[in-house]
Amino acid sequence: MRWICLILLGIYLGACQEAPVETSINPRMDSVSITLLALGDSYTVGQGVQIAERFPAQLQNILRNKGIKTRHIGYLAQSGWTSTDLDEALNASNPGMHDYVSVLIGVNDQFQGLDSVQYAKKLTNILTKAVGLAQGIQEHVIVLSIPDYGLTPIGFLLDTAKIRREIDGFNRINQRLAKANQCRYVNITEIGRAARNNPKFTSADGLHPSAEAYQRWAEAIAPSLRL
């Protein structure tokens, strides 16, 4: 049973889902107008939910309700990406300047058993580039902690203690690097852990967050956009 779960998990985490570089929206004509670039993996592209239910899209709705116009949301993210993949994608693409940049990467590094030292090196590169894309404003880069997929229906069939331990280790790295680079840090891991008995927090695929979970993430991220 465990090897079947591992195969399914590998398929879900590594599923190819083309991510648009930019998504246009209909802004309100307000006095404040921003752009957002979301960097990451399946959690950023919202595998298992609709495009409008991704956390960046739900963050856009929160800002709109506060009278803040979002000119566009850009995505540089794909399911299955590791920190190395994201770093290489940043080298190969030109997503342009944005007002804010979010970074959520590392679950596939952990799942694939990749070296945490290498993760730290790649994340350092990513954050340096993210600050540049945020027009050099360090506090406009928002680093998100890695969710604990060991709390999902599929994750429960695996070694949940190992997953938790390793996710915590990767999160210590991304929190430390966020602080070192003077970026903002949002702990979304504990949101999922607090809701571990809530089946509505997991999408139909049994692994990824639901629209409700992404809404909670967006609510936690919104205060970091100090406009």
NUMIPA-954499 format. One record per residue (C-alpha): residue number from 1; chain; y, z, x; residue in one letter. Coordinates in nm, 3 decimals. Last residue first. Layout:
<rs>
NUM_A_Y_Z_X_A
...
</rs>
This chain:
<rs>
227_A_4.985_0.132_0.012_L
226_A_4.730_0.367_0.158_R
225_A_4.414_0.165_0.130_L
224_A_4.186_0.452_0.230_S
223_A_4.225_0.598_-0.121_P
222_A_4.035_0.297_-0.262_A
221_A_3.718_0.345_-0.055_I
220_A_3.568_0.629_-0.260_A
219_A_3.637_0.451_-0.590_E
218_A_3.487_0.132_-0.449_A
217_A_3.173_0.317_-0.344_W
216_A_3.138_0.468_-0.691_R
215_A_3.169_0.121_-0.843_Q
214_A_2.908_-0.007_-0.599_Y
213_A_2.668_0.257_-0.731_A
212_A_2.734_0.152_-1.091_E
211_A_2.682_-0.214_-1.002_A
210_A_2.343_-0.117_-0.861_S
209_A_2.255_-0.045_-0.499_P
208_A_1.971_-0.235_-0.328_H
207_A_1.603_-0.147_-0.313_L
206_A_1.422_-0.153_-0.647_G
205_A_1.504_-0.520_-0.712_D
204_A_1.650_-0.425_-1.051_A
203_A_1.948_-0.253_-0.889_S
202_A_1.948_0.114_-0.787_T
201_A_2.206_0.376_-0.889_F
200_A_2.099_0.369_-1.255_K
199_A_1.777_0.550_-1.160_P
198_A_1.979_0.870_-1.099_N
197_A_1.763_1.122_-0.916_N
196_A_1.909_1.034_-0.574_R
195_A_2.266_1.056_-0.702_A
194_A_2.391_1.302_-0.439_A
193_A_2.206_1.102_-0.176_R
192_A_2.376_0.782_-0.288_G
191_A_2.725_0.932_-0.265_I
190_A_2.623_1.100_0.061_E
189_A_2.572_0.764_0.226_T
188_A_2.913_0.636_0.113_I
187_A_3.093_0.821_0.391_N
186_A_3.426_0.645_0.435_V
185_A_3.585_0.611_0.778_Y
184_A_3.935_0.490_0.862_R
183_A_3.987_0.327_1.199_C
182_A_4.142_0.502_1.499_Q
181_A_3.915_0.308_1.739_N
180_A_3.756_0.627_1.872_A
179_A_3.731_0.764_1.517_K
178_A_3.553_0.454_1.390_A
177_A_3.332_0.463_1.698_L
176_A_3.224_0.819_1.629_R
175_A_3.159_0.747_1.262_Q
174_A_2.959_0.435_1.350_N
173_A_2.747_0.626_1.601_I
172_A_2.685_0.930_1.382_R
171_A_2.591_0.686_1.109_N
170_A_2.325_0.528_1.327_F
169_A_2.169_0.870_1.385_G
168_A_2.188_0.961_1.017_D
167_A_2.013_0.635_0.931_I
166_A_1.742_0.725_1.185_E
165_A_1.676_1.068_1.040_R
164_A_1.691_0.951_0.679_R
163_A_1.453_0.661_0.745_I
162_A_1.213_0.886_0.935_K
161_A_1.211_1.145_0.656_A
160_A_1.164_0.873_0.393_T
159_A_0.853_0.729_0.559_D
158_A_0.786_0.453_0.305_L
157_A_0.689_0.452_-0.064_L
156_A_1.013_0.630_-0.158_F
155_A_1.203_0.339_0.001_G
154_A_1.072_0.098_-0.260_I
153_A_1.196_0.317_-0.546_P
152_A_1.523_0.385_-0.360_T
151_A_1.602_0.709_-0.175_L
150_A_1.480_0.577_0.161_G
149_A_1.756_0.317_0.132_Y
148_A_1.999_0.571_0.281_D
147_A_2.335_0.394_0.280_P
146_A_2.505_0.305_0.612_I
145_A_2.851_0.459_0.658_S
144_A_3.157_0.251_0.585_L
143_A_3.426_0.159_0.839_V
142_A_3.769_0.076_0.698_I
141_A_4.002_-0.121_0.925_V
140_A_4.364_-0.086_0.814_H
139_A_4.397_0.227_1.027_E
138_A_4.373_0.013_1.338_Q
137_A_4.665_-0.218_1.258_I
136_A_4.628_-0.509_1.501_G
135_A_4.682_-0.774_1.236_Q
134_A_4.372_-0.662_1.045_A
133_A_4.184_-0.952_1.205_L
132_A_4.257_-0.800_1.546_G
131_A_4.134_-0.462_1.425_V
130_A_3.817_-0.632_1.301_A
129_A_3.765_-0.798_1.640_K
128_A_3.773_-0.464_1.821_T
127_A_3.559_-0.314_1.546_L
126_A_3.296_-0.584_1.587_I
125_A_3.281_-0.548_1.966_N
124_A_3.235_-0.171_1.939_T
123_A_2.974_-0.234_1.670_L
122_A_2.782_-0.454_1.913_K
121_A_2.777_-0.190_2.186_K
120_A_2.690_0.093_1.948_A
119_A_2.409_-0.113_1.799_Y
118_A_2.277_-0.189_2.148_Q
117_A_2.262_0.185_2.214_V
116_A_2.092_0.232_1.876_S
115_A_1.811_0.003_1.995_D
114_A_1.658_-0.206_1.720_L
113_A_1.376_-0.073_1.503_G
112_A_1.398_-0.363_1.257_Q
111_A_1.489_-0.128_0.973_F
110_A_1.754_0.052_1.179_Q
109_A_1.926_-0.267_1.297_D
108_A_1.889_-0.400_0.942_N
107_A_2.078_-0.099_0.805_V
106_A_2.352_-0.142_1.065_G
105_A_2.662_-0.298_0.912_I
104_A_2.944_-0.205_0.674_L
103_A_3.289_-0.303_0.801_V
102_A_3.594_-0.334_0.574_S
101_A_3.907_-0.524_0.679_V
100_A_4.256_-0.476_0.535_Y
99_A_4.577_-0.683_0.548_D
98_A_4.399_-0.999_0.651_H
97_A_4.428_-1.250_0.933_M
96_A_4.194_-1.547_0.951_G
95_A_3.820_-1.578_0.891_P
94_A_3.780_-1.787_1.208_N
93_A_3.411_-1.829_1.274_S
92_A_3.173_-1.845_1.571_A
91_A_3.265_-1.521_1.746_N
90_A_3.276_-1.331_1.418_L
89_A_2.935_-1.474_1.331_A
88_A_2.800_-1.359_1.667_E
87_A_2.916_-1.001_1.604_D
86_A_2.772_-1.011_1.254_L
85_A_2.435_-1.130_1.379_D
84_A_2.429_-0.871_1.657_T
83_A_2.516_-0.593_1.410_S
82_A_2.216_-0.702_1.206_T
81_A_2.231_-0.952_0.923_W
80_A_1.950_-0.954_0.667_G
79_A_2.167_-1.041_0.370_S
78_A_2.485_-1.217_0.472_Q
77_A_2.845_-1.119_0.539_A
76_A_3.181_-1.268_0.625_L
75_A_3.355_-1.227_0.293_Y
74_A_3.721_-1.282_0.203_G
73_A_3.898_-1.124_-0.093_I
72_A_4.215_-1.295_-0.204_H
71_A_4.576_-1.244_-0.309_R
70_A_4.514_-0.887_-0.419_T
69_A_4.804_-0.765_-0.635_K
68_A_4.853_-0.391_-0.666_I
67_A_4.955_-0.252_-1.004_G
66_A_4.720_0.046_-0.994_K
65_A_4.482_-0.129_-1.233_N
64_A_4.481_-0.422_-0.992_R
63_A_4.380_-0.189_-0.710_L
62_A_4.080_-0.062_-0.905_I
61_A_3.983_-0.418_-0.998_N
60_A_3.999_-0.530_-0.634_Q
59_A_3.776_-0.238_-0.536_L
58_A_3.524_-0.369_-0.790_Q
57_A_3.532_-0.706_-0.614_A
56_A_3.491_-0.541_-0.272_P
55_A_3.202_-0.326_-0.409_F
54_A_3.008_-0.622_-0.542_R
53_A_2.992_-0.625_-0.923_E
52_A_3.199_-0.943_-0.973_A
51_A_2.951_-1.134_-0.757_I
50_A_2.662_-1.021_-0.980_Q
49_A_2.410_-0.766_-0.857_V
48_A_2.079_-0.763_-0.664_G
47_A_2.228_-0.853_-0.328_Q
46_A_2.585_-0.730_-0.328_G
45_A_2.738_-0.949_-0.058_V
44_A_2.855_-0.631_0.118_T
43_A_2.532_-0.434_0.082_Y
42_A_2.334_-0.741_0.186_S
41_A_2.514_-0.756_0.524_D
40_A_2.857_-0.683_0.662_G
39_A_3.223_-0.776_0.686_L
38_A_3.463_-0.761_0.390_A
37_A_3.808_-0.915_0.441_L
36_A_4.088_-0.796_0.212_L
35_A_4.426_-0.947_0.132_T
34_A_4.730_-0.764_-0.002_I
33_A_5.021_-0.804_-0.243_S
32_A_5.266_-0.534_-0.352_V
31_A_5.557_-0.621_-0.583_S
30_A_5.326_-0.733_-0.860_D
29_A_5.254_-1.077_-1.006_M
28_A_4.893_-1.016_-1.097_R
27_A_4.638_-1.201_-0.892_P
26_A_4.380_-1.451_-1.018_N
25_A_4.101_-1.452_-0.765_I
24_A_3.985_-1.674_-0.482_S
23_A_3.675_-1.584_-0.283_T
22_A_3.676_-1.655_0.088_E
21_A_3.419_-1.691_0.362_V
20_A_3.147_-1.732_0.103_P
19_A_2.813_-1.568_0.179_A
18_A_2.491_-1.768_0.163_E
17_A_2.203_-1.544_0.072_Q
16_A_1.903_-1.545_0.301_C
15_A_1.660_-1.268_0.226_A
14_A_1.610_-1.044_0.527_G
13_A_1.648_-0.707_0.360_L
12_A_1.452_-0.808_0.049_Y
11_A_1.178_-0.992_0.238_I
10_A_1.144_-0.715_0.493_G
9_A_1.122_-0.459_0.215_L
8_A_0.850_-0.658_0.043_L
7_A_0.651_-0.680_0.365_I
6_A_0.701_-0.309_0.433_L
5_A_0.592_-0.224_0.079_C
4_A_0.272_-0.428_0.124_I
3_A_0.210_-0.249_0.454_W
2_A_0.243_0.090_0.279_R
1_A_0.000_0.000_0.000_M
</rs>
